[in-house]
Amino acid sequence: MKTILNFKTGNFLFRTGIFLLVSAPIFSSFLFLFSIFISSYKNYKNFLLDKWNYPFFLASLFLIISVSISSLDPFSNKIEGWSNYLNWVSLFNWLPLFFCIWAFKPYLCSSKSRKIILLLLLSGSVPLIISGFLQVFFDMHGPFNIFNGLIIWFQREGEPGLTGLFNNRNYASLWFTILWPICLAILSQRKNGSKFYIYIFSILIISSIYLTFSRNGLINLFLSSFIFLKASLSIWIFLFLILLITLLIAAVTNIFPISLKEFAISILPSEVIGRFSIFENLEVFTSNARFSIWLSALEFIKERPFLGWGAASFPILYETQHDICCYKSYLQWYGHTHNIQLEMALNYGLPFSLLINTILIFVFYKSFKKIFLFKRKDKNLEEINLNKFEKAWWTSSFTFFFSQLFDIQYYDLRLNIIFWIFISGLIVKIQEPVKKAKNLQEI
């Protein structure tokens, strides 16, 4: 038994789960479960010693209290057609993943370990790229069966943009933008050797983001490039991205001379310009469905600020108020609030939302200081190269968090797992001196 329950086995299962996450999430989930069991079994004595567990324990307590009180008849939301069962089931989107933050730490205990995770994430995404290109260029939608139907890949026909294995273009675009900083980290390595394949891979990822026709994806591409390139790569690439952003703003607004607007429209793809046309003026922006959703969500939160309305309550509330079905068209989806902070507050109350987001902002702040601002004069080439991957880790994590301000892809199993793995890695980075002092076993 001891031979099986060792860190090497857990590490192998965890890394294999990372590699299979996007293409075989069910297999990946079982591998993660076994790796969690092993790390918990080996490190259970350290659970209460890790002070980073306390805020997530408090958040879990808020969550359970909110759901429990809302289950009582005097405090029920009284929404016709809504079941409290949804509230209890929704806990699986949060509580197990809070525990995973601690359980995954031994597998993320060093910069080298985190680098390997990023490389596995990148290489494991090849099926996503292939499926997307088969869908767009060859009109192949599947289904493709593997292992006698145990794994099925397919893309829904009739949907605009590349969706790939996610079957949703916004989910796919977020995954691609998570991969993009990893490509930048590899390209910025200070060592000899051909980078031909990673250049090809980078072009494929950028092309995939464009083919999703996702506003969020393009914004995240620019954001992650800005964060990473500003400190790590050529100033010319950075200036090129600024030029592209300027042209896009010129094409969809009237703040630049008409000659520049016409030039920008002539060279930028019409699909990209169309996706950002809502920013043309304030009237167009405020008439957008998403703006209406945010205002409605704020009104609902005011009515039940401490307990929330319960998971999956928003589409019913919105339909009751506006007499609009949750799905009107692919551009008008009313199934959630399109903002994770509003979503948490509306579902479970403001205390839970404020606590979780405060924790995450603090994690990003502390880890940013250690990764981007902390400098040592005695860094060798290996440390410099590893730091590029640390920057990619932070950038991918923050890109995910930022994207949830305008849409919610969190509820996809693959995406919420990788997000909390990223957060776990950032906390490990913050803890590094403490970790070494407590002799946390590294894999």
ZAMARGU-4260 file (C-alpha; in steps of 0.2 Angstrom, whole numbers, plus 5000, padded with zeros to 4 digits):
<rodrens>
0) 5000/5000/5000 | 5014/5012/5004 | 5022/5008/4988 | 5006/5014/4979 | 5003/5029/4990
5) 5019/5038/4987 | 5023/5056/4979 | 5030/5049/4963 | 5013/5040/4959 | 5003/5055/4964
10) 5014/5066/4954 | 5013/5055/4938 | 4994/5054/4940 | 4993/5073/4942 | 5003/5077/4927
15) 4994/5064/4917 | 4978/5073/4922 | 4985/5089/4916 | 4989/5082/4899 | 4972/5074/4897
20) 4962/5089/4904 | 4956/5097/4888 | 4954/5081/4878 | 4947/5068/4891 | 4941/5078/4906
25) 4932/5063/4914 | 4948/5053/4914 | 4958/5068/4920 | 4946/5070/4934 | 4948/5053/4940
30) 4967/5055/4939 | 4966/5071/4949 | 4955/5062/4962 | 4968/5049/4965 | 4982/5062/4966
35) 4972/5072/4978 | 4970/5056/4989 | 4988/5053/4989 | 4994/5070/4993 | 4981/5072/5007
40) 4986/5055/5014 | 5004/5060/5015 | 5002/5078/5021 | 4986/5078/5031 | 4996/5084/5047
45) 5000/5100/5038 | 4982/5105/5033 | 4979/5115/5049 | 4997/5122/5049 | 4994/5130/5032
50) 4987/5147/5035 | 4981/5150/5017 | 4968/5137/5021 | 4959/5148/5033 | 4951/5161/5021
55) 4945/5147/5010 | 4938/5138/5025 | 4929/5154/5030 | 4922/5156/5012 | 4916/5138/5012
60) 4907/5142/5029 | 4899/5157/5021 | 4893/5146/5007 | 4886/5132/5017 | 4877/5145/5029
65) 4870/5154/5014 | 4863/5138/5006 | 4857/5131/5022 | 4847/5146/5028 | 4840/5148/5010
70) 4833/5130/5012 | 4822/5135/5027 | 4805/5141/5022 | 4805/5158/5030 | 4821/5163/5020
75) 4817/5154/5004 | 4818/5165/4988 | 4800/5159/4984 | 4804/5158/4965 | 4792/5148/4955
80) 4800/5135/4945 | 4816/5135/4954 | 4822/5120/4965 | 4833/5122/4981 | 4841/5106/4974
85) 4851/5117/4962 | 4858/5126/4977 | 4866/5111/4985 | 4872/5104/4969 | 4881/5120/4965
90) 4892/5118/4980 | 4902/5106/4970 | 4908/5121/4959 | 4917/5128/4974 | 4920/5117/4990
95) 4930/5103/4982 | 4940/5115/4972 | 4944/5125/4988 | 4951/5109/4995 | 4961/5106/4979
100) 4971/5122/4982 | 4979/5114/4997 | 4980/5096/4990 | 4988/5101/4973 | 5002/5111/4982
105) 5015/5096/4983 | 5014/5094/4964 | 5018/5113/4962 | 5031/5115/4974 | 5045/5122/4963
110) 5047/5133/4948 | 5053/5117/4938 | 5037/5108/4943 | 5026/5123/4937 | 5036/5124/4921
115) 5032/5106/4917 | 5014/5108/4921 | 5013/5123/4908 | 5022/5112/4895 | 5010/5098/4898
120) 4995/5109/4897 | 5002/5116/4880 | 5006/5099/4872 | 4989/5092/4879 | 4980/5105/4869
125) 4985/5099/4852 | 4968/5089/4850 | 4959/5105/4853 | 4968/5114/4839 | 4966/5100/4827
130) 4947/5098/4831 | 4945/5117/4829 | 4953/5117/4812 | 4944/5102/4806 | 4928/5111/4811
135) 4932/5127/4802 | 4941/5122/4786 | 4934/5105/4783 | 4917/5106/4790 | 4920/5090/4801
140) 4910/5091/4817 | 4910/5073/4823 | 4906/5064/4833 | 4923/5055/4835 | 4922/5040/4847
145) 4937/5034/4856 | 4938/5018/4868 | 4921/5012/4862 | 4912/5028/4865 | 4920/5032/4882
150) 4927/5048/4875 | 4916/5057/4862 | 4923/5073/4853 | 4910/5083/4843 | 4907/5101/4838
155) 4889/5108/4837 | 4885/5113/4819 | 4878/5130/4815 | 4887/5139/4828 | 4897/5154/4823
160) 4916/5153/4826 | 4928/5140/4831 | 4922/5130/4846 | 4933/5114/4846 | 4932/5101/4860
165) 4923/5114/4871 | 4908/5116/4859 | 4908/5134/4864 | 4918/5147/4856 | 4920/5158/4872
170) 4926/5143/4882 | 4938/5138/4868 | 4945/5156/4866 | 4948/5157/4885 | 4958/5141/4884
175) 4968/5147/4869 | 4972/5164/4878 | 4978/5154/4893 | 4990/5144/4882 | 4997/5160/4874
180) 5008/5166/4888 | 5016/5149/4889 | 5021/5151/4870 | 5028/5168/4875 | 5038/5160/4889
185) 5046/5147/4877 | 5050/5160/4864 | 5058/5172/4877 | 5070/5158/4883 | 5088/5164/4883
190) 5096/5149/4875 | 5102/5142/4858 | 5091/5131/4848 | 5078/5131/4835 | 5061/5138/4840
195) 5053/5134/4823 | 5040/5122/4831 | 5034/5134/4844 | 5033/5148/4831 | 5021/5137/4822
200) 5011/5133/4838 | 5010/5151/4842 | 5003/5155/4825 | 4990/5141/4827 | 4985/5148/4844
205) 4983/5166/4838 | 4974/5160/4822 | 4962/5149/4833 | 4958/5164/4844 | 4954/5174/4829
210) 4943/5160/4822 | 4932/5160/4838 | 4927/5178/4834 | 4926/5180/4852 | 4928/5198/4859
215) 4934/5191/4876 | 4947/5181/4867 | 4954/5195/4857 | 4954/5207/4873 | 4963/5193/4883
220) 4976/5191/4869 | 4981/5209/4870 | 4980/5209/4889 | 4991/5194/4891 | 5003/5200/4878
225) 5004/5217/4886 | 5008/5210/4903 | 5021/5197/4897 | 5029/5207/4883 | 5031/5223/4893
230) 5044/5215/4904 | 5050/5200/4894 | 5052/5202/4875 | 5056/5214/4862 | 5049/5232/4863
235) 5045/5231/4844 | 5033/5217/4847 | 5025/5227/4861 | 5024/5242/4850 | 5016/5231/4836
240) 5002/5226/4848 | 4999/5244/4854 | 4997/5248/4835 | 4984/5234/4833 | 4974/5240/4848
245) 4975/5258/4841 | 4969/5253/4824 | 4954/5243/4832 | 4949/5258/4843 | 4950/5269/4827
250) 4939/5257/4817 | 4925/5256/4830 | 4925/5273/4837 | 4925/5291/4831 | 4939/5298/4842
255) 4952/5298/4829 | 4952/5307/4812 | 4941/5300/4798 | 4956/5296/4788 | 4963/5284/4801
260) 4946/5276/4804 | 4945/5272/4785 | 4962/5265/4785 | 4959/5254/4800 | 4943/5248/4792
265) 4952/5244/4776 | 4965/5233/4784 | 4956/5224/4799 | 4945/5209/4796 | 4927/5214/4795
270) 4922/5200/4808 | 4934/5207/4821 | 4927/5225/4818 | 4909/5218/4820 | 4913/5210/4836
275) 4918/5227/4844 | 4905/5238/4836 | 4896/5239/4852 | 4909/5251/4858 | 4905/5264/4844
280) 4896/5275/4856 | 4888/5276/4873 | 4871/5273/4866 | 4875/5257/4857 | 4885/5251/4872
285) 4871/5254/4885 | 4858/5246/4873 | 4868/5229/4873 | 4860/5214/4881 | 4875/5212/4893
290) 4873/5229/4900 | 4855/5226/4904 | 4860/5210/4912 | 4872/5218/4924 | 4860/5232/4929
295) 4846/5218/4932 | 4858/5208/4942 | 4863/5223/4953 | 4844/5226/4957 | 4842/5208/4962
300) 4857/5208/4973 | 4850/5223/4982 | 4834/5213/4987 | 4844/5199/4995 | 4861/5205/4998
305) 4866/5193/5012 | 4859/5176/5007 | 4857/5178/4988 | 4844/5170/4977 | 4852/5153/4974
310) 4861/5145/4960 | 4854/5145/4943 | 4841/5158/4949 | 4846/5172/4937 | 4837/5166/4921
315) 4821/5164/4930 | 4822/5181/4938 | 4827/5190/4922 | 4813/5182/4912 | 4800/5186/4926
320) 4806/5205/4925 | 4809/5207/4907 | 4798/5193/4899 | 4813/5187/4889 | 4818/5169/4888
325) 4836/5165/4894 | 4841/5161/4876 | 4836/5172/4862 | 4851/5171/4850 | 4869/5167/4851
330) 4872/5186/4854 | 4859/5187/4868 | 4861/5174/4882 | 4853/5177/4898 | 4857/5161/4907
335) 4869/5170/4919 | 4875/5187/4924 | 4890/5187/4913 | 4901/5193/4928 | 4908/5181/4941
340) 4907/5194/4955 | 4889/5198/4952 | 4886/5179/4949 | 4893/5174/4966 | 4884/5189/4975
345) 4867/5185/4967 | 4868/5166/4970 | 4876/5166/4988 | 4876/5183/4994 | 4888/5198/4995
350) 4899/5191/5010 | 4904/5176/5000 | 4908/5186/4984 | 4918/5199/4993 | 4928/5187/5002
355) 4933/5176/4988 | 4937/5191/4976 | 4947/5199/4990 | 4957/5183/4992 | 4960/5181/4974
360) 4966/5200/4972 | 4977/5198/4987 | 4985/5182/4979 | 4988/5191/4962 | 4995/5206/4971
365) 5007/5196/4982 | 5013/5184/4968 | 5015/5198/4956 | 5027/5207/4967 | 5037/5190/4969
370) 5037/5186/4951 | 5038/5203/4942 | 5046/5215/4954 | 5058/5205/4965 | 5075/5205/4957
375) 5091/5196/4962 | 5108/5201/4955 | 5115/5184/4956 | 5102/5175/4945 | 5109/5163/4933
380) 5103/5159/4916 | 5092/5144/4922 | 5083/5155/4935 | 5080/5169/4922 | 5072/5156/4910
385) 5062/5148/4924 | 5056/5166/4929 | 5048/5167/4911 | 5037/5152/4915 | 5033/5160/4932
390) 5027/5176/4923 | 5017/5165/4910 | 5009/5156/4925 | 5004/5173/4933 | 4998/5180/4916
395) 4987/5165/4912 | 4980/5165/4929 | 4976/5184/4929 | 4969/5182/4911 | 4957/5169/4917
400) 4951/5180/4931 | 4950/5196/4920 | 4939/5187/4907 | 4926/5183/4921 | 4922/5201/4922
405) 4913/5200/4905 | 4908/5182/4903 | 4907/5167/4914 | 4916/5151/4908 | 4920/5146/4925
410) 4907/5132/4926 | 4916/5122/4913 | 4925/5107/4922 | 4941/5109/4913 | 4942/5128/4915
415) 4938/5129/4934 | 4950/5115/4938 | 4964/5123/4929 | 4960/5140/4937 | 4962/5133/4954
420) 4978/5124/4950 | 4985/5141/4944 | 4979/5149/4960 | 4987/5135/4970 | 5003/5137/4961
425) 5003/5156/4965 | 5000/5153/4983 | 5015/5141/4983 | 5025/5155/4975 | 5020/5167/4989
430) 5024/5154/5002 | 5041/5148/4995 | 5052/5153/5010 | 5039/5146/5023 | 5037/5131/5012
435) 5056/5127/5013 | 5056/5130/5032 | 5043/5118/5035 | 5051/5105/5024 | 5035/5102/5013
440) 5040/5087/5002 | 5043/5092/4984 | 5039/5081/4969
</rodrens>
